[in-house]
Amino acid sequence: MTKRSRSTSRRKTVKRPSKTLTIVNIVLLVVFTLLSAIALFLMFKYQFLAFRHLNIALTAVLGVIFVVSLLLIILKKWQLGTSVILVLSSLVSSMLLFGFNSAIGVANKMNETASYSEVEMSIVVPKDSSISDVSQLTSVQAPTNNDASNINALIEQISKDKGVTLTTETVDSYRAAYENLIAGSSQAMVMNSAYSGLLELSYSDYADNVKSIYTYTVKVAKESDDNTSTDANVFNIYISGIDTYGSISTVSRSDVNIILTVNMNTHKILMTTTPRDSYVQIPDGGANQYDKLTHAGIYGVQTSEKTLENLYGIPIDYYARINFTSFLNLIDAVGGVTVYNDQAFTSLHGNYQFEVGNVTLNSDKALGFVRERYSLQNGDYDRGENQLKVIQAIINKLTSLSSISSYSTIITSLENSVQTDMSLDKMMELANAQLDSGKSFTITSQEVTGTGSTGTLVSYAMPTASLYMIQLDQTSVATASQAIKDVMAGK
């Protein structure tokens, strides 16, 4: 064989770089670059992973992958390996982008529901009434002096929707309107769903005695509250536990009322609980009259917030409103909690037996544990203590590094069950500061006390009802107030 023919043969056996694979790698590099760029943009904009320089390290890793892949493509080296690297890196960037977007979406939804409240207003008639439509009515009874805005919104909507103009006969309260309805002295009444629970406390057959013939949900925008602390690392959060399932924006009584005083500088948290039956002065819709603290929730979460601000003489910066549905979800998300139970009791919810000592609670057991009060020695006071124990156990899990892997599940589970006016920026700032420090919080708790009685104090929302209420001991209130201020001051 001639020299020329041997050279030609060698050239034929040498494999040339695959043009197809090169094109594929270019496409993969473009996809990886776009995904990474968007993920990094969101990461820095919302301060994700901004602790222990993790965001910088991630940026550097993605940058190295981009540069190395680009060089390999230009040099047409290790093409198959480049494809594998770009595919895997694109998957990682996609997961980061998905995680960031999910967190942003959840936070935005929690903030969005905090910007308004929903009140379900209805026209109700006796169960056996022949009236089935509002067009058959000319007037209804309603406590226009106590709930004018919601009642007027309902009447206006009926006029728009049905072309019916109803006049309102003013009564002192929803209770009075209901008693007139059952007595037959009126045909129909307006009912605010937030008050129906109050009527059920006095009339166990309330739900069986009436029927709704028209319902309208009033959506009310909430005013912003500028009453905040001066130090961004020191703040108070009002935690409100409402007694309803379903939409978190629904106005309802607040059965759990806890102020979380957080000092990031000293890593101290103080939880202050105020019994739901405390007899306190309620502003806004409460007309600065005295009533049960739980009734403040009827006028909106901000009224409950202002009530406690006035009681303790402190600013409350943020609130988190949680219903029982979200409570179950949160316990499940953190994998259950263990608390110490100092008295044996059986819960009405679930009929669970809780012995003295450490008890491990799943979601349903936790609900029974925090809702029970009748079988406890000190009733609502002991229930408040149990609520604090569970909340403290949850906080301990959420603030521990071992919970990082569960954050995605926790965030997703709370999307429709929590509302808060704390922005995502603030949430991430606090989370990053905690993760960066690696320090655990010292958590303490306190509860104000007083003297309880039935029928001796007058409720503004239910003036004719004989309700159990607690006259707070002012020394106890002053001591709790000072303790909050001491934690805020770094003492």
Buried (B, 14 or more C-beta within 10 A) or exposed (E): EEEEEEEEEEEEEEEEEEEEBBEBBBEBBEBBBEBBBBBBEBBBEBBBBBBEEBBEEBBEEBEEBBEEBBEBBEEBEEBEEBBEBBEEBBEBBBEBBEBBEBBBBBBEBBBEBBEBBBBBBBBBBBEEBEBEEBBBBEEBBBBBEBBBEBBBBBBEBBEEEBEBEBEBBBBEBBBBBBBBBBEEEBBBBBBBBBBBBBBEEBBEEBEEBBBEBBEBBBEBEBEEBEEEBEEEBBBBBBBBBBBBBBBBBBBBBBBBBBBBBBBBEBBBBBBBBBBBBBBBBBBBBBEEBBBBBBBBBBBBBBBBBBBBBBBBEBBBBBBBBBBBBBBBBBBBBBEBBEBEBEBEBEBEBBEBEBEEEEBEBEBBBBBBBBBBBEBBEEBBBBBBBBBBBBBBBBBBBBBEEEBEEBBBBBBBBBBBBBBBBBBBEBBBBBBBBBBEEEEEBEBBBBBBBBEBEEEEBBBBBBBEBEBBBBBBEEEBBEBBBEBBBBBBEEE
